């Protein structure tokens, strides 16, 4: 009876611990920063694909706003024209690269010089080194954008991390969800919260105090218009954040589409191979099984 009571108590505790309130992502706030809400991304999941229009808008936001402080050293201009990316043409990439000045050299005199960019060049950094970047940004160099979407993450807690690991329901967009949340998370501090000089209150930043001021506001970036002269998507901070986060996801993994296509082909091959192996096994062992059954009467006679 006592054992039954203990089991019942344990089950009750487990059910309380896994109640809908405790499973809610909002309940995972740990006091260091609110957990970013999950967003809908076109490239999420096994069959997801990047939205070229969104990547182009995200690159526009990066070029006009973020590139003033943040570098993207691991991405080349020519990557913008590769399959699975923003979809720019080779001519567009060449013209874009020529608008940048890239340090090269040394020349025959042993001196470094600047020249117009080429498609093979990587995006030049806004500062010559990390020390200069830190000096211009309150003592902290802004992080490089190349793989930031993969480097940033947050704990989802139990049991969500179990579902995140499943192949068809896997969730690996913590980085872009965090970036989006950070850009829209600037707000007035709660009453009684002291914000030191040089910092700003952000709901989703760990500790809530961030040195980077609000980088973008509604209407700051003008998107291409349709035939009626209207923007296809809203020119709001929320949309800017989604677009630049998607672009950063592509920058961190520009060959994602090729990887997913290869993975699907491998899975299909393994399924077909498993079927063939099962058929061959049944075919071979069917004959062996008949021979064994045919020997059974002789074995009975022997014993």
Secondary structure, DSSP 4 states (H G I P E B T S, - for coil): -HHHHHHHHHHHHHHHHTSHHHHSGGGG--SSSPPPPP---TT-STT----HHHHHHHHHHHHHTGGGT---TT-BGGGGGSTTSS---HHHHHHHHHTSEEEE---TTS--EEEE--TTSBPPPSSSSHHHHHHTTTT-PPPPSSSHHHH------TTHHHHHTSTTT----HHHHHHHHHHH-B-PPPTT----TT-EEBSSSTTSEESSPP---TTSS-PPB-TTS-BSS--SHHHHHHHHHHHHHHHH-TTHHHHHHHHHHHHHHHHHHHHHHHHHHHHHHHHHHHHHHHHHHHHHHH-
